[in-house]
Amino acid sequence: MSVGEKHGKRRQITFRIGPICEDRLRRAAALFNMKPTDYAKAIIYKDLGVFEEPLDQRRRSWKQHERKQQFEEEEEQPLEIEKHEDF
């Protein structure tokens, strides 16, 4: 039995959040090693008491996540420019 058959058709919702909420959401999600969207969805499910539905069916590649994180860290570091004297 597929998820659609068991729980009905899935819906997508969107909402806007302010900068303070965004900052707190990012920090809270990082504590659980989750993306902010996944954490927000988990909190909504918890508050509504819906524990039977799966949070997400997609698989997350941890190697891809590590590469992205490494790339972001490299971008944050200032570039060192070597000075060469011309003869």
OpenMM code with the backbone's topology and positions (N, CA, C; nanometers):
from openmm import Vec3, app, unit

residues = "MET SER VAL GLY GLU LYS HIS GLY LYS ARG ARG GLN ILE THR PHE ARG ILE GLY PRO ILE CYS GLU ASP ARG LEU ARG ARG ALA ALA ALA LEU PHE ASN MET LYS PRO THR ASP TYR ALA LYS ALA ILE ILE TYR LYS ASP LEU GLY VAL PHE GLU GLU PRO LEU ASP GLN ARG ARG ARG SER TRP LYS GLN HIS GLU ARG LYS GLN GLN PHE GLU GLU GLU GLU GLU GLN PRO LEU GLU ILE GLU LYS HIS GLU ASP PHE".split()
positions = [
    Vec3(0.0845, -0.1175, 0.0000),
    Vec3(0.0000, 0.0000, 0.0000),
    Vec3(0.0890, 0.1237, 0.0000),
    Vec3(0.0671, 0.2125, -0.0934),
    Vec3(0.1490, 0.3329, -0.1036),
    Vec3(0.1052, 0.4367, -0.0007),
    Vec3(0.1879, 0.5373, 0.0172),
    Vec3(0.1569, 0.6442, 0.1129),
    Vec3(0.0289, 0.7155, 0.0719),
    Vec3(0.0126, 0.7403, -0.0582),
    Vec3(-0.1077, 0.8068, -0.1072),
    Vec3(-0.2349, 0.7293, -0.0785),
    Vec3(-0.2289, 0.5980, -0.0920),
    Vec3(-0.3450, 0.5146, -0.0640),
    Vec3(-0.3751, 0.5083, 0.0857),
    Vec3(-0.2708, 0.5065, 0.1655),
    Vec3(-0.2881, 0.4913, 0.3096),
    Vec3(-0.3326, 0.6215, 0.3772),
    Vec3(-0.2753, 0.7360, 0.3352),
    Vec3(-0.3002, 0.8621, 0.4046),
    Vec3(-0.3745, 0.9653, 0.3212),
    Vec3(-0.4042, 0.9354, 0.1970),
    Vec3(-0.4716, 1.0323, 0.1113),
    Vec3(-0.3724, 1.1179, 0.0352),
    Vec3(-0.4272, 1.2043, -0.0494),
    Vec3(-0.3435, 1.2894, -0.1331),
    Vec3(-0.2685, 1.3908, -0.0468),
    Vec3(-0.1414, 1.4096, -0.0780),
    Vec3(-0.0592, 1.5038, -0.0022),
    Vec3(-0.0756, 1.6440, -0.0592),
    Vec3(-0.0612, 1.7453, 0.0263),
    Vec3(-0.0736, 1.8852, -0.0120),
    Vec3(0.0554, 1.9584, 0.0205),
    Vec3(0.0822, 2.0622, -0.0523),
    Vec3(0.1980, 2.1461, -0.0247),
    Vec3(0.1481, 2.2807, 0.0252),
    Vec3(0.2090, 2.3283, 0.1361),
    Vec3(0.1743, 2.4591, 0.1880),
    Vec3(0.3011, 2.5443, 0.1943),
    Vec3(0.2838, 2.6745, 0.1866),
    Vec3(0.3974, 2.7659, 0.2004),
    Vec3(0.3559, 2.8780, 0.2943),
    Vec3(0.4530, 2.9331, 0.3638),
    Vec3(0.4273, 3.0489, 0.4481),
    Vec3(0.5558, 3.1283, 0.4617),
    Vec3(0.5430, 3.2535, 0.4979),
    Vec3(0.6578, 3.3423, 0.5117),
    Vec3(0.6906, 3.3595, 0.6595),
    Vec3(0.8197, 3.3731, 0.6877),
    Vec3(0.8640, 3.3959, 0.8241),
    Vec3(0.9579, 3.5165, 0.8258),
    Vec3(0.9676, 3.5793, 0.9408),
    Vec3(1.0543, 3.6960, 0.9557),
    Vec3(1.1981, 3.6550, 0.9827),
    Vec3(1.2882, 3.7517, 0.9874),
    Vec3(1.4307, 3.7213, 1.0065),
    Vec3(1.4629, 3.6590, 1.1419),
    Vec3(1.3946, 3.7002, 1.2469),
    Vec3(1.4198, 3.6412, 1.3791),
    Vec3(1.3764, 3.4955, 1.3806),
    Vec3(1.2597, 3.4696, 1.3246),
    Vec3(1.2095, 3.3317, 1.3169),
    Vec3(1.3020, 3.2459, 1.2310),
    Vec3(1.3505, 3.3021, 1.1217),
    Vec3(1.4409, 3.2275, 1.0335),
    Vec3(1.5689, 3.1886, 1.1070),
    Vec3(1.6244, 3.2835, 1.1829),
    Vec3(1.7467, 3.2570, 1.2577),
    Vec3(1.7248, 3.1457, 1.3605),
    Vec3(1.6163, 3.1551, 1.4352),
    Vec3(1.5884, 3.0530, 1.5375),
    Vec3(1.5585, 2.9182, 1.4749),
    Vec3(1.4890, 2.9190, 1.3616),
    Vec3(1.4580, 2.7942, 1.2919),
    Vec3(1.5860, 2.7265, 1.2440),
    Vec3(1.6777, 2.8023, 1.1869),
    Vec3(1.8052, 2.7457, 1.1405),
    Vec3(1.8851, 2.6868, 1.2562),
    Vec3(1.8897, 2.7591, 1.3679),
    Vec3(1.9645, 2.7104, 1.4839),
    Vec3(1.9029, 2.5833, 1.5423),
    Vec3(1.7708, 2.5814, 1.5551),
    Vec3(1.7036, 2.4636, 1.6102),
    Vec3(1.7205, 2.3430, 1.5176),
    Vec3(1.7081, 2.3643, 1.3873),
    Vec3(1.7234, 2.2552, 1.2911),
    Vec3(1.8646, 2.1991, 1.2956),
    Vec3(1.9634, 2.2867, 1.3129),
    Vec3(2.1029, 2.2416, 1.3175),
    Vec3(2.1275, 2.1516, 1.4384),
    Vec3(2.0574, 2.1766, 1.5482),
    Vec3(2.0729, 2.0922, 1.6667),
    Vec3(2.0349, 1.9470, 1.6391),
    Vec3(1.9396, 1.9270, 1.5484),
    Vec3(1.8925, 1.7925, 1.5152),
    Vec3(1.9466, 1.7450, 1.3807),
    Vec3(2.0440, 1.8184, 1.3248),
    Vec3(2.1042, 1.7843, 1.1963),
    Vec3(1.9976, 1.7698, 1.0876),
    Vec3(1.9078, 1.8682, 1.0841),
    Vec3(1.7992, 1.8681, 0.9870),
    Vec3(1.8022, 1.9975, 0.9072),
    Vec3(1.7389, 1.9938, 0.7913),
    Vec3(1.7177, 2.1168, 0.7165),
    Vec3(1.6054, 2.1939, 0.7868),
    Vec3(1.6065, 2.3268, 0.7785),
    Vec3(1.5000, 2.4039, 0.8434),
    Vec3(1.3597, 2.3634, 0.7996),
    Vec3(1.3429, 2.3311, 0.6711),
    Vec3(1.2101, 2.2911, 0.6232),
    Vec3(1.1656, 2.1594, 0.6859),
    Vec3(1.2577, 2.0650, 0.6990),
    Vec3(1.2235, 1.9367, 0.7602),
    Vec3(1.1904, 1.9533, 0.9080),
    Vec3(1.2655, 2.0399, 0.9760),
    Vec3(1.2404, 2.0637, 1.1183),
    Vec3(1.1039, 2.1300, 1.1375),
    Vec3(1.0720, 2.2301, 1.0549),
    Vec3(0.9425, 2.2967, 1.0648),
    Vec3(0.8285, 2.1973, 1.0427),
    Vec3(0.8457, 2.1088, 0.9464),
    Vec3(0.7431, 2.0088, 0.9176),
    Vec3(0.7277, 1.9125, 1.0352),
    Vec3(0.8391, 1.8725, 1.0957),
    Vec3(0.8338, 1.7820, 1.2106),
    Vec3(0.7613, 1.8470, 1.3276),
    Vec3(0.7851, 1.9762, 1.3509),
    Vec3(0.7189, 2.0472, 1.4602),
    Vec3(0.5681, 2.0573, 1.4346),
    Vec3(0.5314, 2.0858, 1.3110),
    Vec3(0.3881, 2.0928, 1.2777),
    Vec3(0.3220, 1.9575, 1.3005),
    Vec3(0.3846, 1.8507, 1.2547),
    Vec3(0.3296, 1.7163, 1.2751),
    Vec3(0.3167, 1.6851, 1.4233),
    Vec3(0.4191, 1.7220, 1.5029),
    Vec3(0.4166, 1.6952, 1.6468),
    Vec3(0.3020, 1.7709, 1.7130),
    Vec3(0.2883, 1.8995, 1.6804),
    Vec3(0.1834, 1.9811, 1.7416),
    Vec3(0.0438, 1.9360, 1.7026),
    Vec3(0.0281, 1.8831, 1.5820),
    Vec3(-0.1020, 1.8344, 1.5374),
    Vec3(-0.1297, 1.6912, 1.5825),
    Vec3(-0.0294, 1.6260, 1.6388),
    Vec3(-0.0471, 1.4886, 1.6856),
    Vec3(-0.0557, 1.3876, 1.5737),
    Vec3(0.0089, 1.4160, 1.4623),
    Vec3(0.0065, 1.3267, 1.3462),
    Vec3(0.1404, 1.2540, 1.3424),
    Vec3(0.1434, 1.1345, 1.3975),
    Vec3(0.2692, 1.0611, 1.4045),
    Vec3(0.2741, 0.9437, 1.3073),
    Vec3(0.1623, 0.9106, 1.2464),
    Vec3(0.1586, 0.7952, 1.1559),
    Vec3(0.2116, 0.8275, 1.0176),
    Vec3(0.2031, 0.9546, 0.9769),
    Vec3(0.2482, 0.9921, 0.8430),
    Vec3(0.3995, 1.0091, 0.8411),
    Vec3(0.4648, 0.9596, 0.7385),
    Vec3(0.6105, 0.9798, 0.7292),
    Vec3(0.6418, 1.1264, 0.7004),
    Vec3(0.7540, 1.1750, 0.7527),
    Vec3(0.7915, 1.3143, 0.7300),
    Vec3(0.8301, 1.3387, 0.5856),
    Vec3(0.9110, 1.2494, 0.5290),
    Vec3(0.9567, 1.2690, 0.3928),
    Vec3(0.9971, 1.1344, 0.3350),
    Vec3(0.9636, 1.1091, 0.2105),
    Vec3(0.9968, 0.9826, 0.1459),
    Vec3(1.1285, 0.9900, 0.0690),
    Vec3(1.1778, 1.1125, 0.0476),
    Vec3(1.3015, 1.1263, -0.0285),
    Vec3(1.4207, 1.0888, 0.0579),
    Vec3(1.5226, 1.0369, -0.0052),
    Vec3(1.6457, 1.0006, 0.0646),
    Vec3(1.7441, 1.1158, 0.0552),
    Vec3(1.8147, 1.1410, 0.1618),
    Vec3(1.9121, 1.2499, 0.1644),
    Vec3(2.0516, 1.1910, 0.1586),
    Vec3(2.1296, 1.2438, 0.0689),
    Vec3(2.2659, 1.1966, 0.0534),
    Vec3(2.3562, 1.2720, 0.1504),
    Vec3(2.4125, 1.2010, 0.2474),
    Vec3(2.4992, 1.2656, 0.3456),
    Vec3(2.6307, 1.3091, 0.2820),
    Vec3(2.6782, 1.2360, 0.1805),
    Vec3(2.7998, 1.2780, 0.1115),
    Vec3(2.7767, 1.4117, 0.0419),
    Vec3(2.6607, 1.4273, -0.0194),
    Vec3(2.6283, 1.5524, -0.0865),
    Vec3(2.6190, 1.6655, 0.0163),
    Vec3(2.5598, 1.6364, 0.1321),
    Vec3(2.5483, 1.7356, 0.2388),
    Vec3(2.6866, 1.7770, 0.2887),
    Vec3(2.7766, 1.6798, 0.3063),
    Vec3(2.9115, 1.7100, 0.3534),
    Vec3(2.9881, 1.7941, 0.2516),
    Vec3(2.9724, 1.7619, 0.1223),
    Vec3(3.0400, 1.8393, 0.0185),
    Vec3(2.9892, 1.9835, 0.0164),
    Vec3(2.8581, 2.0012, 0.0299),
    Vec3(2.8000, 2.1348, 0.0303),
    Vec3(2.8499, 2.2134, 0.1511),
    Vec3(2.8540, 2.1499, 0.2660),
    Vec3(2.9008, 2.2156, 0.3871),
    Vec3(3.0484, 2.2542, 0.3745),
    Vec3(3.1296, 2.1662, 0.3178),
    Vec3(3.2712, 2.1944, 0.2985),
    Vec3(3.2899, 2.3111, 0.2010),
    Vec3(3.2105, 2.3124, 0.0943),
    Vec3(3.2172, 2.4204, -0.0035),
    Vec3(3.1817, 2.5539, 0.0607),
    Vec3(3.0777, 2.5557, 0.1457),
    Vec3(3.0368, 2.6791, 0.2130),
    Vec3(3.1453, 2.7277, 0.3084),
    Vec3(3.2122, 2.6354, 0.3773),
    Vec3(3.3199, 2.6736, 0.4684),
    Vec3(3.4380, 2.7326, 0.3920),
    Vec3(3.4674, 2.6762, 0.2756),
    Vec3(3.5779, 2.7275, 0.1945),
    Vec3(3.5473, 2.8671, 0.1418),
    Vec3(3.4204, 2.8928, 0.1101),
    Vec3(3.3825, 3.0250, 0.0606),
    Vec3(3.3955, 3.1313, 0.1694),
    Vec3(3.3741, 3.0940, 0.2944),
    Vec3(3.3793, 3.1891, 0.4045),
    Vec3(3.5226, 3.2319, 0.4372),
    Vec3(3.6211, 3.1477, 0.4069),
    Vec3(3.7595, 3.1793, 0.4380),
    Vec3(3.8129, 3.2819, 0.3377),
    Vec3(3.8851, 3.3840, 0.3884),
    Vec3(3.9394, 3.4836, 0.2956),
    Vec3(4.0509, 3.4238, 0.2096),
    Vec3(4.0576, 3.4699, 0.0888),
    Vec3(4.1603, 3.4216, -0.0026),
    Vec3(4.2940, 3.4876, 0.0299),
    Vec3(4.3985, 3.4088, 0.0277),
    Vec3(4.5319, 3.4611, 0.0497),
    Vec3(4.5998, 3.4781, -0.0861),
    Vec3(4.6451, 3.5980, -0.1103),
    Vec3(4.7087, 3.6287, -0.2373),
    Vec3(4.8591, 3.6336, -0.2148),
    Vec3(4.9301, 3.5536, -0.2917),
    Vec3(5.0743, 3.5505, -0.2810),
    Vec3(5.1333, 3.6622, -0.3657),
    Vec3(5.2302, 3.7327, -0.3088),
    Vec3(5.2951, 3.8392, -0.3825),
    Vec3(5.4276, 3.7875, -0.4365),
    Vec3(5.4488, 3.8048, -0.5646),
    Vec3(5.5723, 3.7635, -0.6304),
    Vec3(5.6465, 3.8879, -0.6788),
    Vec3(5.7732, 3.8870, -0.6548),
    Vec3(5.8540, 3.9983, -0.7047),
    Vec3(5.9034, 3.9627, -0.8441),
    Vec3(5.8850, 4.0540, -0.9344),
    Vec3(5.9349, 4.0335, -1.0710),
    Vec3(6.0806, 4.0758, -1.0769),
    Vec3(6.1617, 3.9975, -1.1438),
    Vec3(6.3041, 4.0296, -1.1577),
    Vec3(6.3296, 4.1023, -1.2844),
] * unit.nanometer
topology = app.Topology()
chain = topology.addChain("A")
for resn in residues:
    res = topology.addResidue(resn, chain)
    for name in ("N", "CA", "C"):
        topology.addAtom(name, app.Element.getBySymbol(name[0]), res)
